[in-house]
Amino acid sequence: MFSYPQTEETRKLLSAEELAQELGVGRTTAYALLWSGQIPSLKIGRLRKIRREDVEAFIEARMENGGHGAA
C-alpha cells in the first residue's frame, strides 16, 4: 500500500479516528460531531479529514461555554 509522505501540511489534517483520540472520545462520538457540523470536515474519497485548527476552535468554543452546549 502506498503512503503519502508526511509533510507539515498533511499533518494538519486528522482522520476521524485521530479526532477521537485527540478529544478522548469514542469513534461514534467523533463521527457524530462531524455529521452534526459541530466540527467541519472534508471528504476525500471515502475518508473524512479534519483540519487541526477546526478541532482547536471547537475546543476553545467549548471552554468558553464552560464545557457545555454546541460550539
Phi and psi restraints in degrees (value plus and minus 20) as a CYANA .aco file:
   2 PHE   PHI     -97.2   -57.2
   2 PHE   PSI     117.8   157.8
   3 SER   PHI    -145.4  -105.4
   3 SER   PSI     115.9   155.9
   4 TYR   PHI     -92.5   -52.5
   4 TYR   PSI     126.3   166.3
   5 PRO   PHI     -83.8   -43.8
   5 PRO   PSI     122.1   162.1
   6 GLN   PHI    -102.5   -62.5
   6 GLN   PSI      95.6   135.6
   7 THR   PHI    -134.4   -94.4
   7 THR   PSI     151.5   191.5
   8 GLU   PHI     -79.2   -39.2
   8 GLU   PSI     -57.6   -17.6
   9 GLU   PHI     -86.6   -46.6
   9 GLU   PSI     -63.6   -23.6
  10 THR   PHI     -92.4   -52.4
  10 THR   PSI     -46.2    -6.2
  11 ARG   PHI     -91.5   -51.5
  11 ARG   PSI     -35.8     4.2
  12 LYS   PHI     -95.4   -55.4
  12 LYS   PSI     -35.4     4.6
  13 LEU   PHI    -119.0   -79.0
  13 LEU   PSI     110.6   150.6
  14 LEU   PHI    -129.7   -89.7
  14 LEU   PSI     132.2   172.2
  15 SER   PHI    -104.8   -64.8
  15 SER   PSI     149.1   189.1
  16 ALA   PHI     -82.4   -42.4
  16 ALA   PSI     -56.5   -16.5
  17 GLU   PHI     -86.3   -46.3
  17 GLU   PSI     -60.2   -20.2
  18 GLU   PHI     -87.6   -47.6
  18 GLU   PSI     -56.3   -16.3
  19 LEU   PHI     -79.3   -39.3
  19 LEU   PSI     -66.2   -26.2
  20 ALA   PHI     -78.2   -38.2
  20 ALA   PSI     -63.8   -23.8
  21 GLN   PHI     -83.8   -43.8
  21 GLN   PSI     -64.6   -24.6
  22 GLU   PHI     -78.8   -38.8
  22 GLU   PSI     -60.2   -20.2
  23 LEU   PHI    -109.1   -69.1
  23 LEU   PSI     -32.1     7.9
  24 GLY   PHI      51.0    91.0
  24 GLY   PSI      15.1    55.1
  25 VAL   PHI    -143.5  -103.5
  25 VAL   PSI     151.4   191.4
  26 GLY   PHI     -96.7   -56.7
  26 GLY   PSI     144.8   184.8
  27 ARG   PHI     -80.9   -40.9
  27 ARG   PSI     -59.2   -19.2
  28 THR   PHI     -82.3   -42.3
  28 THR   PSI     -63.0   -23.0
  29 THR   PHI     -84.9   -44.9
  29 THR   PSI     -61.2   -21.2
  30 ALA   PHI     -80.5   -40.5
  30 ALA   PSI     -66.1   -26.1
  31 TYR   PHI     -85.1   -45.1
  31 TYR   PSI     -55.6   -15.6
  32 ALA   PHI     -83.0   -43.0
  32 ALA   PSI     -59.6   -19.6
  33 LEU   PHI     -84.4   -44.4
  33 LEU   PSI     -56.5   -16.5
  34 LEU   PHI     -91.5   -51.5
  34 LEU   PSI     -68.8   -28.8
  35 TRP   PHI     -83.8   -43.8
  35 TRP   PSI     -53.9   -13.9
  36 SER   PHI     -97.0   -57.0
  36 SER   PSI     -33.1     6.9
  37 GLY   PHI      66.3   106.3
  37 GLY   PSI     -17.2    22.8
  38 GLN   PHI     -84.3   -44.3
  38 GLN   PSI     -51.7   -11.7
  39 ILE   PHI    -144.7  -104.7
  39 ILE   PSI      97.1   137.1
  40 PRO   PHI     -85.7   -45.7
  40 PRO   PSI     128.8   168.8
  41 SER   PHI    -167.0  -127.0
  41 SER   PSI     145.4   185.4
  42 LEU   PHI    -145.5  -105.5
  42 LEU   PSI     129.8   169.8
  43 LYS   PHI    -123.0   -83.0
  43 LYS   PSI     104.8   144.8
  44 ILE   PHI    -140.5  -100.5
  44 ILE   PSI      85.9   125.9
  45 GLY   PHI      44.0    84.0
  45 GLY   PSI    -143.0  -103.0
  46 ARG   PHI    -116.1   -76.1
  46 ARG   PSI     -20.2    19.8
  47 LEU   PHI    -120.4   -80.4
  47 LEU   PSI     125.8   165.8
  48 ARG   PHI    -118.5   -78.5
  48 ARG   PSI     112.3   152.3
  49 LYS   PHI    -143.7  -103.7
  49 LYS   PSI     121.4   161.4
  50 ILE   PHI    -146.3  -106.3
  50 ILE   PSI     111.3   151.3
  51 ARG   PHI     -94.2   -54.2
  51 ARG   PSI     115.5   155.5
  52 ARG   PHI     -77.2   -37.2
  52 ARG   PSI     -58.2   -18.2
  53 GLU   PHI     -86.0   -46.0
  53 GLU   PSI     -47.9    -7.9
  54 ASP   PHI     -90.8   -50.8
  54 ASP   PSI     -54.9   -14.9
  55 VAL   PHI     -87.0   -47.0
  55 VAL   PSI     -64.3   -24.3
  56 GLU   PHI     -82.8   -42.8
  56 GLU   PSI     -59.7   -19.7
  57 ALA   PHI     -84.6   -44.6
  57 ALA   PSI     -60.3   -20.3
  58 PHE   PHI     -80.8   -40.8
  58 PHE   PSI     -65.9   -25.9
  59 ILE   PHI     -83.7   -43.7
  59 ILE   PSI     -65.8   -25.8
  60 GLU   PHI     -80.9   -40.9
  60 GLU   PSI     -62.2   -22.2
  61 ALA   PHI     -83.1   -43.1
  61 ALA   PSI     -61.2   -21.2
  62 ARG   PHI     -84.6   -44.6
  62 ARG   PSI     -59.1   -19.1
  63 MET   PHI     -86.1   -46.1
  63 MET   PSI     -57.7   -17.7
  64 GLU   PHI     -85.8   -45.8
  64 GLU   PSI     -49.3    -9.3
  65 ASN   PHI    -111.1   -71.1
  65 ASN   PSI      -6.1    33.9
  66 GLY   PHI      51.2    91.2
  66 GLY   PSI       0.5    40.5
  67 GLY   PHI      64.9   104.9
  67 GLY   PSI     -13.3    26.7
  68 HIS   PHI    -141.4  -101.4
  68 HIS   PSI     137.1   177.1
  69 GLY   PHI      60.9   100.9
  69 GLY   PSI     155.1   195.1
  70 ALA   PHI     -94.6   -54.6
  70 ALA   PSI     138.7   178.7
